[in-house]
């Protein structure tokens, strides 16, 4: 399973393309976002992928959100993890 890290400055359409490519290869992708801006860009990207999949008349995607703990520079941070499945 591929893991994509999304930042607040990530372009949602580029992230959507990366998600679509990973779904095409593996059928599942994990997205990590830390901070409100990163979560916002992730949700926009997931919405874009969903729109692409609906246009192709493929099976709908399934999104499972959850929390994750990450240590950055010695400090524990809480982030959001999205698992996107085809």
matplotlib code that plots the C-alpha trace (Angstrom):
import matplotlib.pyplot as plt

x = [0.0, 1.4, 1.4, 1.0, 1.9, -0.2, 0.8, -1.3, 0.4, -0.2, -2.2, -5.5, -5.6, -2.0, -2.8, -6.0, -3.9, -1.4, -4.3, -5.9, -2.6, -2.1, -5.6, -5.0, -1.8, -2.7, -6.4, -5.7, -3.7, -3.1, -3.0, -1.4, -2.3, -1.1, -2.8, -6.1, -4.7, -3.3, -6.6, -8.5, -6.3, -6.6, -10.4, -10.5, -8.2, -10.4, -13.5, -11.7, -10.8, -14.4, -15.6, -13.1, -14.2, -17.9, -17.3, -15.6, -18.7, -16.4, -17.1, -17.3, -14.3, -14.4, -12.7, -11.9, -10.7, -8.8, -6.3, -2.5, 0.4, 3.6, 6.9, 8.3, 11.5, 11.0, 7.5, 4.4, 1.8, -1.7, -2.7, -5.5, -5.1, -7.4, -7.4, -8.9, -10.0, -11.4]
y = [0.0, 3.4, 6.2, 9.8, 12.7, 15.8, 19.4, 22.5, 23.8, 20.7, 21.1, 19.1, 18.2, 16.9, 14.9, 13.6, 12.4, 10.7, 9.0, 7.8, 6.4, 4.5, 3.2, 2.0, 0.2, -1.2, -0.6, 1.1, 4.1, 5.7, 9.5, 11.2, 14.8, 16.8, 20.1, 21.7, 23.0, 19.5, 17.8, 20.4, 19.7, 16.0, 16.1, 18.3, 15.7, 12.8, 14.6, 15.1, 11.4, 10.5, 12.7, 11.1, 7.6, 8.4, 9.8, 6.5, 4.6, 2.5, 1.2, 4.0, 4.6, 3.8, 6.2, 5.3, 8.2, 7.8, 9.3, 8.6, 9.6, 10.8, 11.9, 15.0, 16.6, 14.7, 15.9, 13.7, 15.1, 13.8, 13.6, 12.3, 9.2, 8.4, 5.0, 5.1, 1.9, 1.1]
z = [0.0, -1.0, 1.5, 0.4, 2.7, 2.1, 3.2, 3.5, 0.4, -1.7, -4.9, -4.5, -8.3, -8.2, -5.0, -6.7, -9.7, -7.3, -5.5, -8.8, -9.9, -6.6, -6.8, -10.3, -9.3, -5.8, -5.3, -2.0, -0.8, 2.6, 3.0, 5.9, 6.9, 9.9, 10.5, 9.4, 6.1, 5.1, 6.1, 4.0, 0.9, 1.4, 1.5, -1.6, -3.4, -2.3, -3.6, -6.9, -7.2, -6.4, -9.2, -11.6, -10.6, -11.0, -14.5, -15.5, -14.2, -12.0, -8.6, -6.0, -3.7, 0.0, 2.4, 6.0, 8.2, 11.4, 13.8, 13.8, 16.1, 14.5, 16.1, 14.4, 15.8, 19.0, 19.6, 19.3, 16.8, 16.0, 12.4, 10.3, 8.2, 5.2, 3.7, 0.2, -1.4, -4.8]

ax = plt.figure().add_subplot(projection="3d")
ax.plot(x, y, z, "-o")
ax.set_aspect("equal")
plt.show()
